[in-house]
Amino acid sequence: MAAYTVETWLRGMVDFDLTQETLAAILFNRNIPAGTPAANLTEKQRDLCYADVLMYAAGSSVKASGEYISDNGYQLQKSAKNVFDRRALRDQAMRLYAKWNDPKADETVTSKFKMRDIYSKK
Protein backbone atom coordinates (compact mmCIF):
# COMPACT_ATOMS: atom_id res chain seq x y z
CA MET A 1 0.00 0.00 0.00
CA ALA A 2 1.30 3.41 -0.92
CA ALA A 3 2.02 5.92 1.82
CA TYR A 4 -0.51 8.66 2.52
CA THR A 5 1.66 11.56 1.40
CA VAL A 6 1.56 15.17 2.47
CA GLU A 7 0.43 16.10 -1.07
CA THR A 8 -2.56 13.77 -0.81
CA TRP A 9 -3.38 15.09 2.65
CA LEU A 10 -3.27 18.73 1.51
CA ARG A 11 -5.50 17.99 -1.49
CA GLY A 12 -7.95 16.31 0.86
CA MET A 13 -8.08 19.32 3.16
CA VAL A 14 -9.51 21.73 0.58
CA ASP A 15 -12.17 21.55 -2.10
CA PHE A 16 -9.91 23.28 -4.57
CA ASP A 17 -7.83 21.93 -7.44
CA LEU A 18 -4.16 22.13 -6.53
CA THR A 19 -1.58 21.44 -9.22
CA GLN A 20 1.46 19.30 -8.53
CA GLU A 21 3.59 22.40 -9.13
CA THR A 22 1.70 24.38 -6.48
CA LEU A 23 2.11 21.62 -3.92
CA ALA A 24 5.79 21.20 -4.82
CA ALA A 25 6.39 24.93 -4.28
CA ILE A 26 4.62 24.94 -0.91
CA LEU A 27 6.61 21.92 0.27
CA PHE A 28 9.87 23.39 -1.05
CA ASN A 29 9.24 26.64 0.82
CA ARG A 30 8.70 24.64 4.02
CA ASN A 31 11.74 22.36 3.42
CA ILE A 32 9.58 19.25 3.25
CA PRO A 33 10.58 16.62 0.67
CA ALA A 34 7.89 15.68 -1.84
CA GLY A 35 6.31 12.33 -1.11
CA THR A 36 6.83 12.61 2.64
CA PRO A 37 4.27 10.51 4.52
CA ALA A 38 1.75 12.83 6.19
CA ALA A 39 2.13 10.89 9.45
CA ASN A 40 5.81 11.90 9.60
CA LEU A 41 5.02 15.63 9.73
CA THR A 42 4.80 17.55 12.95
CA GLU A 43 1.60 19.40 13.83
CA LYS A 44 3.43 22.65 13.08
CA GLN A 45 4.47 21.49 9.60
CA ARG A 46 0.93 20.33 8.81
CA ASP A 47 -0.64 23.57 10.06
CA LEU A 48 1.77 25.81 8.16
CA CYS A 49 1.48 23.86 4.90
CA TYR A 50 -2.29 23.99 5.24
CA ALA A 51 -2.12 27.75 5.90
CA ASP A 52 -0.01 28.16 2.76
CA VAL A 53 -2.62 26.25 0.75
CA LEU A 54 -5.38 28.47 2.16
CA MET A 55 -3.45 31.60 1.20
CA TYR A 56 -2.89 30.19 -2.29
CA ALA A 57 -6.61 29.53 -2.67
CA ALA A 58 -7.51 32.97 -1.29
CA GLY A 59 -5.15 34.73 -3.69
CA SER A 60 -5.85 32.59 -6.72
CA SER A 61 -7.51 34.11 -9.74
CA VAL A 62 -8.47 30.70 -11.04
CA LYS A 63 -12.12 30.06 -11.73
CA ALA A 64 -12.82 26.57 -12.95
CA SER A 65 -15.88 26.33 -15.12
CA GLY A 66 -18.00 23.26 -15.57
CA GLU A 67 -16.70 20.66 -17.95
CA TYR A 68 -18.66 18.08 -19.92
CA ILE A 69 -16.94 14.91 -21.11
CA SER A 70 -18.57 12.41 -23.45
CA ASP A 71 -17.00 9.27 -24.91
CA ASN A 72 -18.94 6.47 -26.62
CA GLY A 73 -22.02 6.92 -24.49
CA TYR A 74 -20.11 7.60 -21.27
CA GLN A 75 -20.91 11.07 -19.94
CA LEU A 76 -19.38 12.99 -17.07
CA GLN A 77 -20.24 16.49 -15.93
CA LYS A 78 -17.79 18.30 -13.65
CA SER A 79 -19.20 21.17 -11.65
CA ALA A 80 -17.95 24.74 -11.76
CA LYS A 81 -15.86 25.86 -8.79
CA ASN A 82 -14.84 29.27 -7.57
CA VAL A 83 -13.35 30.48 -4.31
CA PHE A 84 -15.93 32.87 -2.97
CA ASP A 85 -15.05 33.36 0.70
CA ARG A 86 -11.46 34.51 0.33
CA ARG A 87 -11.51 36.49 3.55
CA ALA A 88 -12.40 33.41 5.61
CA LEU A 89 -9.53 31.50 3.99
CA ARG A 90 -7.09 34.31 4.79
CA ASP A 91 -8.38 34.59 8.36
CA GLN A 92 -7.92 30.86 8.96
CA ALA A 93 -4.41 30.98 7.49
CA MET A 94 -3.53 33.98 9.66
CA ARG A 95 -4.72 32.13 12.78
CA LEU A 96 -2.44 29.21 11.92
CA TYR A 97 0.53 31.49 11.17
CA ALA A 98 -0.03 33.31 14.48
CA LYS A 99 -0.36 30.02 16.38
CA TRP A 100 3.20 29.11 15.38
CA ASN A 101 4.65 32.66 15.27
CA ASP A 102 5.41 32.20 11.60
CA PRO A 103 6.98 35.18 9.79
CA LYS A 104 4.30 34.96 7.09
CA ALA A 105 1.82 36.34 9.63
CA ASP A 106 3.63 39.67 9.39
CA GLU A 107 4.05 39.57 5.60
CA THR A 108 0.44 38.84 4.80
CA VAL A 109 -1.78 41.86 4.48
CA THR A 110 -5.49 41.38 4.72
CA SER A 111 -7.95 43.73 3.07
CA LYS A 112 -7.64 46.59 5.54
CA PHE A 113 -7.62 49.87 3.73
CA LYS A 114 -9.07 53.30 4.18
CA MET A 115 -11.27 54.93 1.57
CA ARG A 116 -11.21 58.66 1.15
CA ASP A 117 -13.11 61.03 -1.03
CA ILE A 118 -10.82 62.16 -3.86
CA TYR A 119 -13.26 64.80 -5.12
CA SER A 120 -13.75 66.88 -2.01
CA LYS A 121 -11.58 69.93 -1.32
CA LYS A 122 -9.80 70.15 1.98
Secondary structure as UniProt FT lines:
FT   HELIX           6..13
FT   HELIX           20..29
FT   TURN            30..31
FT   TURN            34..35
FT   HELIX           38..40
FT   HELIX           43..59
FT   STRAND          63..64
FT   STRAND          67..71
FT   TURN            72..73
FT   STRAND          74..78
FT   STRAND          81..82
FT   HELIX           86..99
FT   TURN            100..101
FT   HELIX           104..107
//
